[in-house]
Amino acid sequence: MDRPLLIFSGQSNQPLARAIAEALGIPLGRSTTQRFANDNLFVRFEESLREGDVFIVQSFTPPVQDHLMELLMMVDAAKGASAARVTAVIPYFSYARSDKKDSPRISIAARLVADLLQTAGADRVLTMTLHSPQVHGFFKIPVDHLSAEPVIANHFATRVDLENAVVVAPDAGDLKRASSLARRLRLPLAFIDKERVSDTEVRVRMLVGEVRGKTALIVDDEISTAGSLVEAVEALMQAGAEEVYAAATHGVYVGPALERIAKSPVKEVAATDTCPPKEAPKLKTLTVAPIFAEAIWRIHRGESVSSLFT
């Protein structure tokens, strides 16, 4: 007997969950999340999950702790409701930044969150563009790690003239991602060497590669406060770039991000809908709902999803 495919959503990114369900041709499942007077959360599924193949969509966007706890409770409730399998679909896994013990007396939060998801009862995780891919190894359950590169590449190919363009990694840690995009678009590559001054500030040290007179295409995994982005744009413009476009998988846009982008000479900043889109003149939203829908369908059918990783 085929298990029914069921898609549910937490509170963090319901528009993406609805788009995924629509792409699959099924209704988004009904669930309720409430907050009691003592600030405790309460979750409940409003339909039967018995023997279902359940996928719960939840991005770790602000307020991150609320959304993490809600996901854990939904996974636990689904297992308690006799779901045959529960997959946590986490389009934006923000704790992927905390992947190592790089200072004394700290928690490796990504590993802790992996343990919590497994303890709650998740059988599988589906995510996209982890800041640190090694976080994949913290899980003892299957993890499917999708890429937004095809969506970003298609956006650049249809948005700008690639005849005189160069792909730019905003720091050395993004070289692999930028190099892959450059190969896909058959473009040269440049990168910016920078040092982080604080959680929200960076300092550009050196630009490697030729950008003078070219259209620079910055590619990053996420844009949070936009501090790194605006520093990169300034460095490229000072190096003679004709114009600068940027794209990232996760448009978190917190704190001064929108104000910084508005004041920056960057022409456009594109991000996917792994995080709820925000409206601003220079912002562009790209959807990854079809990629997640295809991955969910293949997982449900027991088919390979490896072709969706790049």
Rosetta silent file (secondary structure, phi, psi, omega in degrees, C-alpha in Angstrom):
SEQUENCE: MDRPLLIFSGQSNQPLARAIAEALGIPLGRSTTQRFANDNLFVRFEESLREGDVFIVQSFTPPVQDHLMELLMMVDAAKGASAARVTAVIPYFSYARSDKKDSPRISIAARLVADLLQTAGADRVLTMTLHSPQVHGFFKIPVDHLSAEPVIANHFATRVDLENAVVVAPDAGDLKRASSLARRLRLPLAFIDKERVSDTEVRVRMLVGEVRGKTALIVDDEISTAGSLVEAVEALMQAGAEEVYAAATHGVYVGPALERIAKSPVKEVAATDTCPPKEAPKLKTLTVAPIFAEAIWRIHRGESVSSLFT
SCORE:     score description
SCORE:     0.000 S_00000001
   1 L     0.000  131.057  177.513    0.000    0.000    0.000 S_00000001
   2 L   -70.834  135.314  175.428    1.332    3.451   -0.947 S_00000001
   3 L   -76.536  139.031  177.266    1.787    5.768    1.996 S_00000001
   4 L   -67.493  140.112  176.534   -0.083    9.080    1.595 S_00000001
   5 E   -88.405  122.392 -176.250    2.155   12.093    0.945 S_00000001
   6 E  -126.487  128.754  178.862    1.418   14.836    3.487 S_00000001
   7 E  -115.512  127.050  176.637    2.941   18.344    3.553 S_00000001
   8 E  -126.192  164.292 -179.206    2.650   20.560    6.624 S_00000001
   9 E  -134.145  140.074  166.332    4.117   23.925    7.536 S_00000001
  10 L   -78.973 -166.404 -175.116    5.303   25.617   10.673 S_00000001
  11 L   -86.822   -9.447 -168.829    4.866   29.374   11.092 S_00000001
  12 L   -76.662  -34.946 -174.581    8.201   30.489    9.616 S_00000001
  13 L  -151.636   63.713 -178.200    7.605   30.236    5.863 S_00000001
  14 H   -65.722  -34.560  177.259    4.070   29.250    4.961 S_00000001
  15 H   -58.871  -40.831  177.865    4.157   30.850    1.468 S_00000001
  16 H   -66.773  -43.021  179.455    6.994   28.513    0.437 S_00000001
  17 H   -60.085  -42.306  178.171    5.220   25.499    1.962 S_00000001
  18 H   -64.157  -39.515  179.506    2.036   26.361    0.043 S_00000001
  19 H   -66.048  -37.293  177.312    4.032   26.755   -3.186 S_00000001
  20 H   -64.843  -47.016  179.639    5.678   23.354   -2.633 S_00000001
  21 H   -61.773  -40.884  178.906    2.314   21.702   -2.011 S_00000001
  22 H   -63.271  -41.219  178.642    0.847   23.407   -5.088 S_00000001
  23 H   -63.527  -30.296  178.736    3.764   22.185   -7.223 S_00000001
  24 H   -85.189   -9.602  179.559    3.060   18.657   -5.971 S_00000001
  25 L    74.107   27.761  178.428   -0.638   19.009   -6.707 S_00000001
  26 L  -129.599  155.981  178.237   -1.724   18.308   -3.131 S_00000001
  27 L   -74.837  149.729  173.318   -3.289   20.523   -0.438 S_00000001
  28 L   -71.588  131.679 -177.719   -1.152   21.853    2.389 S_00000001
  29 L   -63.322  155.677 -177.439   -1.980   19.913    5.536 S_00000001
  30 L   -96.023  128.391  176.365   -3.906   21.557    8.352 S_00000001
  31 E  -148.346  162.457 -178.449   -2.202   22.200   11.684 S_00000001
  32 E  -128.258  135.370  171.397   -2.487   24.650   14.554 S_00000001
  33 E  -124.472  127.637  179.097    0.191   26.423   16.582 S_00000001
  34 E  -128.728  159.418  176.019   -0.783   28.435   19.635 S_00000001
  35 E  -118.899  123.140  179.306    1.079   30.243   22.393 S_00000001
  36 L   -76.033  170.011 -179.136   -0.172   29.897   25.954 S_00000001
  37 L   -61.018  -27.870  179.779   -0.163   32.752   28.483 S_00000001
  38 L   -87.818   10.743  176.918    3.034   31.335   30.017 S_00000001
  39 L    80.428    1.018  175.067    4.739   31.572   26.564 S_00000001
  40 L   -70.306  145.378  175.988    4.687   27.806   25.997 S_00000001
  41 E   -90.105  153.046  176.286    3.928   26.655   22.469 S_00000001
  42 E  -135.346  127.192  177.775    1.172   24.189   21.588 S_00000001
  43 E  -124.685  147.718  178.986    0.998   22.379   18.234 S_00000001
  44 E  -152.863  135.321  172.773   -1.654   20.065   16.869 S_00000001
  45 E   -85.479  136.738 -175.136   -2.295   18.384   13.520 S_00000001
  46 L   -98.062   13.377  177.878   -5.899   18.771   12.381 S_00000001
  47 L  -150.342  165.648 -176.915   -6.009   15.628   10.239 S_00000001
  48 L   -69.600  137.166  175.786   -4.898   12.003   10.406 S_00000001
  49 L  -112.580    1.731 -171.680   -1.206   11.247    9.860 S_00000001
  50 L   -55.026  123.578  179.663   -1.452    7.481   10.412 S_00000001
  51 L    61.438   18.696  179.996    1.007    5.638    8.116 S_00000001
  52 L   -85.675  155.392  172.262    1.619    8.888    6.226 S_00000001
  53 E   -95.789   97.666 -167.146    4.857   10.074    4.640 S_00000001
  54 E   -98.948  130.038  175.674    4.989   13.433    6.420 S_00000001
  55 E  -120.333  123.545 -177.678    7.105   16.424    5.359 S_00000001
  56 E  -112.759  117.469 -176.429    7.186   19.445    7.698 S_00000001
  57 E   -92.602  122.673  179.694    8.458   22.715    6.184 S_00000001
  58 L  -157.013  116.205  173.864   10.143   25.109    8.613 S_00000001
  59 L   -88.672  147.698  178.312   12.951   27.623    8.040 S_00000001
  60 L   -89.744   70.036  177.415   15.088   28.746   10.963 S_00000001
  61 L  -103.805  162.056  179.816   14.343   32.440   10.515 S_00000001
  62 L   -58.658  138.842   -6.293   13.811   34.983   13.329 S_00000001
  63 L   -75.862  111.454 -170.453   12.556   34.282   15.914 S_00000001
  64 H   -58.998  -45.138 -175.663   14.807   31.254   15.381 S_00000001
  65 H   -64.378  -38.113  176.349   14.291   29.640   18.774 S_00000001
  66 H   -62.576  -44.479 -176.416   10.495   29.744   18.433 S_00000001
  67 H   -71.414  -33.971  175.056   10.648   28.195   14.981 S_00000001
  68 H   -65.095  -48.079 -178.654   13.112   25.515   16.083 S_00000001
  69 H   -63.459  -39.658  178.338   10.950   24.560   19.059 S_00000001
  70 H   -61.614  -42.285  178.829    7.821   24.528   16.906 S_00000001
  71 H   -63.746  -45.015  178.788    9.493   22.162   14.430 S_00000001
  72 H   -58.363  -42.854 -179.192   10.659   19.833   17.195 S_00000001
  73 H   -68.942  -36.064  178.444    7.145   19.708   18.640 S_00000001
  74 H   -68.174  -40.951  176.866    5.594   19.090   15.207 S_00000001
  75 H   -61.725  -47.244 -179.578    8.019   16.237   14.516 S_00000001
  76 H   -61.343  -42.582  179.903    7.293   14.737   17.934 S_00000001
  77 H   -65.653  -38.420  179.704    3.541   15.113   17.445 S_00000001
  78 H   -64.999  -42.022  177.571    3.718   13.497   13.997 S_00000001
  79 H   -64.468  -39.287  178.712    5.602   10.489   15.369 S_00000001
  80 H   -68.451  -21.005  178.929    3.077   10.239   18.196 S_00000001
  81 L   -93.132   15.093  174.489    0.278   10.294   15.609 S_00000001
  82 L    69.946   30.485  171.498    1.721    7.149   13.956 S_00000001
  83 L   -63.358  140.565 -179.751    3.237    8.793   10.877 S_00000001
  84 L   -70.618  -37.287  178.641    5.252    6.172    8.979 S_00000001
  85 E  -151.228  142.030  178.811    8.084    8.620    8.261 S_00000001
  86 E  -124.871  121.614  177.452    8.722   12.242    9.184 S_00000001
  87 E  -110.884  124.811  174.817   11.052   14.452    7.143 S_00000001
  88 E   -85.594  113.586  178.547   12.069   17.855    8.497 S_00000001
  89 E   -95.990  106.854 -174.020   12.252   20.206    5.503 S_00000001
  90 E  -117.673   85.455 -177.236   14.502   23.064    6.626 S_00000001
  91 L   -56.091  -39.435  177.868   15.071   25.397    3.647 S_00000001
  92 L  -123.136  109.105 -178.987   17.224   27.725    5.770 S_00000001
  93 L  -101.454   86.444 -170.884   19.270   26.003    8.500 S_00000001
  94 H   -64.276  -29.215 -177.667   20.687   29.068   10.257 S_00000001
  95 H   -73.178    0.208  176.902   22.646   27.106   12.874 S_00000001
  96 H   -64.257  -15.474  176.256   24.922   25.782   10.109 S_00000001
  97 H   -72.071  -26.570 -178.366   27.205   28.718   10.966 S_00000001
  98 L   -96.010   76.952 -170.305   27.961   27.160   14.358 S_00000001
  99 L  -112.526   -1.102 -176.910   29.857   24.143   13.044 S_00000001
 100 L  -156.354  163.166  178.286   33.049   24.049   15.117 S_00000001
 101 L   -93.421   86.196 -175.544   34.580   24.941   18.478 S_00000001
 102 L   -98.233    7.024  171.716   36.553   28.006   17.378 S_00000001
 103 L  -155.913  160.768 -175.320   36.740   29.606   20.833 S_00000001
 104 L   -67.772  150.918  168.591   36.719   28.260   24.407 S_00000001
 105 L    58.351   42.492  176.746   33.593   27.274   26.331 S_00000001
 106 L  -122.435  162.778  176.196   31.084   27.448   23.471 S_00000001
 107 L   -93.707  140.363  169.122   28.455   25.088   22.124 S_00000001
 108 L   -85.840   87.325 -168.318   28.676   23.586   18.643 S_00000001
 109 H   -63.923  -32.731  179.977   25.056   24.516   18.120 S_00000001
 110 H   -61.576  -40.486  178.084   24.661   22.855   14.714 S_00000001
 111 H   -67.845  -39.090  178.546   25.488   19.477   16.248 S_00000001
 112 H   -62.192  -45.126  179.765   23.125   20.143   19.156 S_00000001
 113 H   -63.951  -39.125  176.510   20.264   21.008   16.785 S_00000001
 114 H   -59.119  -44.484  179.016   20.983   17.838   14.771 S_00000001
 115 H   -63.260  -40.622 -179.290   20.740   15.804   17.999 S_00000001
 116 H   -63.839  -43.045  179.847   17.494   17.538   18.971 S_00000001
 117 H   -62.458  -41.560  179.255   15.867   16.802   15.603 S_00000001
 118 H   -67.978  -40.560  178.222   16.843   13.150   15.840 S_00000001
 119 H   -64.021  -37.041  178.850   15.642   12.894   19.439 S_00000001
 120 H   -65.540  -24.655  177.023   12.304   14.459   18.449 S_00000001
 121 L   119.526    8.296  178.649   11.898   11.636   15.935 S_00000001
 122 L   -62.453  133.601  178.096   12.878   13.048   12.535 S_00000001
 123 L   -93.964  -18.020 -175.073   13.684   10.230   10.119 S_00000001
 124 E  -161.343  155.134  176.005   15.223   12.458    7.464 S_00000001
 125 E  -127.695  137.107  175.092   16.249   16.083    6.829 S_00000001
 126 E  -123.252  121.201 -175.846   15.907   18.037    3.587 S_00000001
 127 E  -140.947 -178.807 -177.669   17.733   21.368    3.450 S_00000001
 128 E  -142.835  135.356  172.080   19.400   23.798    1.049 S_00000001
 129 L    45.144   68.874  174.148   22.810   25.526    0.812 S_00000001
 130 L   -65.901  136.258  177.853   24.271   24.939    4.266 S_00000001
 131 L   -57.919  -40.531  176.124   26.760   27.659    5.212 S_00000001
 132 L  -121.947  103.749 -176.323   29.100   24.879    6.352 S_00000001
 133 H   -57.872  -23.336 -179.080   28.466   21.664    4.381 S_00000001
 134 H   -65.647  -14.780  176.263   30.233   19.619    7.090 S_00000001
 135 H   -58.799  -29.130  175.044   27.118   20.103    9.264 S_00000001
 136 H   -47.715  -38.508 -176.434   25.709   17.295    7.135 S_00000001
 137 H   -75.224   -8.336  178.297   27.983   14.959    9.093 S_00000001
 138 H   -76.861  -14.880 -176.410   26.419   15.860   12.453 S_00000001
 139 L   -94.956  142.985  173.735   23.316   13.842   11.576 S_00000001
 140 L  -101.266    6.377  176.251   22.929   10.083   11.997 S_00000001
 141 L  -115.334  162.056  179.967   19.854   10.138    9.754 S_00000001
 142 L   -59.942  138.952  176.154   19.774   10.769    5.970 S_00000001
 143 E  -128.160  125.019  174.628   20.268   14.402    4.937 S_00000001
 144 E  -104.485  120.363 -172.591   19.523   15.681    1.439 S_00000001
 145 E  -110.780   99.080 -176.001   21.400   18.924    0.775 S_00000001
 146 E   -81.662  162.819  178.963   19.918   20.802   -2.178 S_00000001
 147 L  -123.203  141.074  175.752   21.508   23.615   -4.183 S_00000001
 148 L   -93.535    5.763 -175.259   19.948   26.832   -5.483 S_00000001
 149 H   -55.159  -44.596  179.673   22.722   27.214   -8.074 S_00000001
 150 H   -59.279  -37.820 -179.822   20.530   26.362  -11.110 S_00000001
 151 H   -68.048  -43.860 -179.858   17.990   29.008  -10.064 S_00000001
 152 H   -67.366  -41.436  179.055   20.669   31.650   -9.460 S_00000001
 153 H   -62.090  -43.749  179.321   22.477   30.805  -12.708 S_00000001
 154 H   -63.913  -37.703  178.183   19.254   31.079  -14.690 S_00000001
 155 H   -61.888  -50.230  179.666   18.508   34.436  -13.036 S_00000001
 156 H   -62.371  -39.743 -177.027   21.889   35.893  -13.972 S_00000001
 157 H   -65.047  -29.868 -178.944   21.688   34.456  -17.491 S_00000001
 158 H   -98.575  -10.069 -174.215   18.355   36.160  -18.131 S_00000001
 159 H  -101.932  -33.307 -174.926   19.013   39.352  -16.156 S_00000001
 160 L  -128.363  161.289  175.228   22.455   40.563  -17.271 S_00000001
 161 L   -80.823  113.396 -175.298   24.654   40.525  -20.349 S_00000001
 162 H   -82.497   -1.961 -177.807   27.169   37.749  -19.662 S_00000001
 163 H   -62.193  -31.115 -176.386   29.497   38.794  -22.491 S_00000001
 164 H  -130.670   47.158 -175.028   31.454   41.036  -20.154 S_00000001
 165 E  -116.617  160.574  176.761   30.722   39.546  -16.731 S_00000001
 166 E  -142.255  136.288  176.528   32.743   37.979  -13.927 S_00000001
 167 E   -84.956  136.087 -175.820   31.555   35.881  -10.976 S_00000001
 168 E  -123.653  127.524  170.275   32.842   37.112   -7.622 S_00000001
 169 E   -87.442  124.337 -176.600   33.154   35.198   -4.351 S_00000001
 170 L   -70.396  -13.575  168.833   32.717   37.733   -1.516 S_00000001
 171 L  -157.242  169.862 -174.967   35.295   35.849    0.576 S_00000001
 172 H   -61.332  -29.663 -179.521   37.665   32.901    0.232 S_00000001
 173 H   -67.579  -18.220 -179.831   35.171   30.597    1.969 S_00000001
 174 H   -98.103    7.398 -175.863   32.735   31.075   -0.910 S_00000001
 175 H   -59.866  -43.032 -177.296   35.260   30.179   -3.609 S_00000001
 176 H   -62.825  -43.960 -179.551   33.941   26.671   -4.216 S_00000001
 177 H   -64.897  -45.881 -179.225   30.357   27.887   -4.619 S_00000001
 178 H   -66.943  -37.158  178.955   31.361   30.794   -6.863 S_00000001
 179 H   -62.971  -40.776  178.758   33.688   28.603   -8.918 S_00000001
 180 H   -63.212  -42.828  178.485   30.861   26.158   -9.613 S_00000001
 181 H   -65.770  -40.715  179.450   28.582   28.980  -10.769 S_00000001
 182 H   -61.286  -41.036  177.645   31.349   30.463  -12.922 S_00000001
 183 H   -64.676  -40.692 -179.145   31.840   27.106  -14.665 S_00000001
 184 H   -63.259  -39.271 -177.897   28.103   26.771  -15.226 S_00000001
 185 H   -91.950   -3.156 -178.038   27.922   30.242  -16.785 S_00000001
 186 L    56.737   52.311 -178.784   31.335   29.896  -18.519 S_00000001
 187 L  -123.839  157.299  173.961   32.619   33.070  -16.862 S_00000001
 188 L   -70.461  167.736 -174.914   35.904   34.086  -15.223 S_00000001
 189 E  -125.733  142.375  172.276   36.190   34.113  -11.436 S_00000001
 190 E  -135.689  160.896  174.843   37.402   36.658   -8.890 S_00000001
 191 E  -147.090  156.799 -178.421   37.338   36.672   -5.110 S_00000001
 192 E  -108.566  126.446  175.010   37.660   39.101   -2.239 S_00000001
 193 E   -91.353  122.901 -176.478   39.957   38.371    0.684 S_00000001
 194 E  -137.103  166.297  173.446   38.469   39.849    3.815 S_00000001
 195 E  -127.183  141.840 -178.713   38.700   39.626    7.583 S_00000001
 196 E   -88.103  123.083  179.791   35.778   39.660    9.971 S_00000001
 197 L   -84.826  -40.321  178.345   35.938   42.441   12.548 S_00000001
 198 L  -153.604 -174.238 -179.824   32.731   41.441   14.349 S_00000001
 199 L   -62.181  -26.162 -175.735   29.526   39.516   13.755 S_00000001
 200 L  -117.150   -1.680 -176.632   28.216   42.399   11.617 S_00000001
 201 L  -127.376  140.286  175.572   31.397   44.030   10.270 S_00000001
 202 E  -132.083  161.588  177.777   34.052   42.916    7.793 S_00000001
 203 E  -129.819  125.448  178.612   37.136   44.540    6.305 S_00000001
 204 E   -76.803  130.075  179.440   38.267   43.962    2.698 S_00000001
 205 E  -104.098  -39.031 -175.296   41.978   43.201    2.444 S_00000001
 206 E  -161.288  145.989  174.101   42.518   42.309   -1.214 S_00000001
 207 E  -109.458  125.460 -179.811   40.698   41.659   -4.494 S_00000001
 208 E  -110.555  119.578 -178.625   42.030   38.791   -6.596 S_00000001
 209 L   119.999  163.441 -176.639   40.981   38.767  -10.255 S_00000001
 210 L   -98.324  120.644  179.104   40.159   41.268  -12.985 S_00000001
 211 L  -124.823   -6.638 -176.104   36.900   43.215  -12.660 S_00000001
 212 L   -59.858  127.360  178.251   37.714   46.560  -14.308 S_00000001
 213 L    75.510    7.000 -175.735   35.098   47.473  -16.894 S_00000001
 214 L  -109.762  162.753  170.185   33.114   44.294  -16.171 S_00000001
 215 E   -88.987  116.733 -177.008   29.725   43.418  -14.710 S_00000001
 216 E   -92.478  131.323 -179.893   30.454   41.746  -11.371 S_00000001
 217 E  -114.822  100.744  179.636   28.117   38.996  -10.172 S_00000001
 218 E   -79.967  133.376  175.936   28.470   38.368   -6.446 S_00000001
 219 E  -127.347  132.171 -177.194   27.218   34.978   -5.243 S_00000001
 220 E  -141.383  166.333  178.191   26.866   34.092   -1.550 S_00000001
 221 E   -80.122  -37.020  179.131   25.062   31.556    0.600 S_00000001
 222 E  -153.354  156.291  173.377   23.161   34.152    2.635 S_00000001
 223 E  -121.685  115.870 -176.935   22.708   37.860    3.211 S_00000001
 224 L  -103.778  -85.938  176.975   22.024   38.720    6.833 S_00000001
 225 L   -86.982   -7.745  179.429   22.929   42.275    7.876 S_00000001
 226 L    72.032   11.388  178.250   24.404   42.919    4.394 S_00000001
 227 H   -63.252  -47.412  179.193   27.659   44.191    5.913 S_00000001
 228 H   -63.768  -39.543 -178.026   29.795   41.779    3.887 S_00000001
 229 H   -63.078  -50.077 -175.681   27.799   42.497    0.747 S_00000001
 230 H   -67.941  -33.088  175.259   28.121   46.276    0.788 S_00000001
 231 H   -64.575  -40.898  178.708   31.848   46.060    1.565 S_00000001
 232 H   -65.151  -43.125  179.311   32.279   43.721   -1.403 S_00000001
 233 H   -61.707  -44.944  179.170   30.288   46.018   -3.683 S_00000001
 234 H   -60.981  -42.964 -179.939   32.370   49.038   -2.638 S_00000001
 235 H   -62.978  -40.385 -179.760   35.598   47.128   -3.239 S_00000001
 236 H   -68.457  -41.332  178.985   34.460   46.057   -6.708 S_00000001
 237 H   -66.131  -39.963  177.523   33.363   49.548   -7.694 S_00000001
 238 H   -65.657  -27.033  178.794   36.667   50.992   -6.479 S_00000001
 239 L   -85.124    2.472  174.035   38.454   48.352   -8.575 S_00000001
 240 L    99.655   12.323  177.900   36.674   49.608  -11.670 S_00000001
 241 L   -62.491  140.753 -179.710   33.669   47.302  -12.027 S_00000001
 242 L   -68.970  -48.174  176.314   31.063   48.707  -14.414 S_00000001
 243 E  -157.117  162.257 -175.015   28.130   47.526  -12.287 S_00000001
 244 E  -130.848  130.236  171.917   27.469   44.944   -9.574 S_00000001
 245 E  -117.155  152.746  178.908   24.663   42.419   -9.124 S_00000001
 246 E  -134.694  149.598  175.224   24.348   40.045   -6.170 S_00000001
 247 E  -147.217  143.293  178.881   22.493   36.820   -5.510 S_00000001
 248 E  -142.802  156.834  175.924   22.245   34.540   -2.491 S_00000001
 249 E   -69.132  -47.539 -172.650   20.280   31.469   -1.543 S_00000001
 250 E  -110.996  112.398  175.188   19.052   32.866    1.776 S_00000001
 251 E   -96.077   88.189 -176.971   17.836   36.466    2.009 S_00000001
 252 L   -78.998  -44.257  173.275   17.603   36.879    5.773 S_00000001
 253 L    51.646   68.262  179.177   17.843   40.689    5.695 S_00000001
 254 L  -110.160  165.571  176.626   18.014   41.555    9.398 S_00000001
 255 L    57.231 -128.015 -175.488   19.014   44.728   11.238 S_00000001
 256 L   -84.685   12.928 -171.566   20.345   47.424    8.890 S_00000001
 257 H   -54.628  -52.289 -175.058   20.368   45.165    5.808 S_00000001
 258 H   -65.115  -38.449  178.123   17.674   46.911    3.759 S_00000001
 259 H   -66.343  -41.346  179.054   19.022   50.379    4.527 S_00000001
 260 H   -63.385  -43.074  179.969   22.557   49.306    3.609 S_00000001
 261 H   -65.455  -40.485 -179.723   21.411   47.789    0.327 S_00000001
 262 H   -61.622  -37.932 -178.301   19.379   50.887   -0.542 S_00000001
 263 H   -83.135  -16.432 -176.782   22.422   53.141   -0.050 S_00000001
 264 L   -77.081  151.985  175.790   24.825   50.780   -1.830 S_00000001
 265 L   -75.164    2.248  177.890   25.665   51.144   -5.554 S_00000001
 266 L   -58.309  137.479 -176.772   24.652   47.507   -6.104 S_00000001
 267 L   -75.656  -40.726 -175.852   22.155   47.314   -8.987 S_00000001
 268 E  -158.489  145.323  175.688   20.095   44.395   -7.687 S_00000001
 269 E  -125.324  117.132 -179.324   20.119   41.823   -4.897 S_00000001
 270 E  -108.047  144.062  174.535   18.362   38.537   -5.564 S_00000001
 271 E  -148.594  156.474 -179.888   17.605   35.803   -3.031 S_00000001
 272 E   -83.675  175.920 -177.710   15.410   32.736   -3.018 S_00000001
 273 E   -92.888   28.196  170.393   12.298   32.211   -0.941 S_00000001
 274 L   -62.999  -28.001  171.073   13.940   29.887    1.611 S_00000001
 275 L  -113.136  148.727  179.589   13.283   32.865    3.888 S_00000001
 276 L   -55.611  128.680 -176.774   10.054   34.888    3.637 S_00000001
 277 L   -62.079  149.575  173.255   10.612   37.577    0.965 S_00000001
 278 L  -118.112  150.080 -175.992   10.914   41.235    1.911 S_00000001
 279 L   -98.993  126.003  175.154    9.876   44.130   -0.285 S_00000001
 280 L  -162.696  153.270 -173.016   12.390   46.822   -1.267 S_00000001
 281 L   -53.569  -40.208 -175.090   13.253   48.532   -4.569 S_00000001
 282 L   -91.536   -4.498 -174.165   16.508   46.641   -5.269 S_00000001
 283 E   -87.151  142.952  177.336   15.380   43.232   -3.993 S_00000001
 284 E  -131.800  135.583  179.929   14.379   40.350   -6.251 S_00000001
 285 E  -108.422  130.657  176.381   12.884   37.042   -5.078 S_00000001
 286 E  -111.771  140.502 -177.772   13.596   33.739   -6.835 S_00000001
 287 L   -97.849  139.819  174.460   11.570   30.655   -5.986 S_00000001
 288 L  -113.642   11.712  179.767   13.008   27.255   -5.093 S_00000001
 289 H   -56.082  -43.456  179.394    9.606   25.654   -4.517 S_00000001
 290 H   -62.165  -34.655  178.927    9.892   23.465   -7.664 S_00000001
 291 H   -66.591  -45.997  178.727   13.270   22.114   -6.508 S_00000001
 292 H   -64.820  -39.808  179.693   11.906   21.207   -3.064 S_00000001
 293 H   -62.249  -43.334  179.416    8.771   19.728   -4.616 S_00000001
 294 H   -64.090  -42.394  179.465   10.842   17.540   -6.944 S_00000001
 295 H   -63.750  -43.706  179.577   13.073   16.408   -4.067 S_00000001
 296 H   -62.632  -42.760 -179.988   10.070   15.587   -1.879 S_00000001
 297 H   -62.842  -41.892 -179.767    8.425   13.616   -4.683 S_00000001
 298 H   -67.795  -40.124  177.258   11.598   11.621   -5.312 S_00000001
 299 H   -62.314  -45.006 -179.662   12.084   10.894   -1.611 S_00000001
 300 H   -59.957  -37.583 -177.670    8.448    9.828   -1.346 S_00000001
 301 H   -88.460   -2.211 -179.294    8.847    7.495   -4.341 S_00000001
 302 L    73.888   28.477 -179.204   12.183    6.119   -3.158 S_00000001
 303 L  -101.853  164.349 -179.835   14.037    7.640   -6.126 S_00000001
 304 L   -69.552  141.291  175.024   17.465    9.302   -6.274 S_00000001
 305 L  -116.003    7.371 -173.704   17.699   13.009   -5.496 S_00000001
 306 H   -60.885  -30.964 -178.644   21.447   13.341   -6.156 S_00000001
 307 H   -67.942  -14.460 -179.522   20.915   15.206   -9.450 S_00000001
 308 H   -91.783   -1.551 -176.016   19.296   18.044   -7.466 S_00000001
 309 L   -79.086  -17.178 -175.874   22.378   18.624   -5.300 S_00000001
 310 L  -127.826    0.000    0.000   24.230   20.723   -7.917 S_00000001
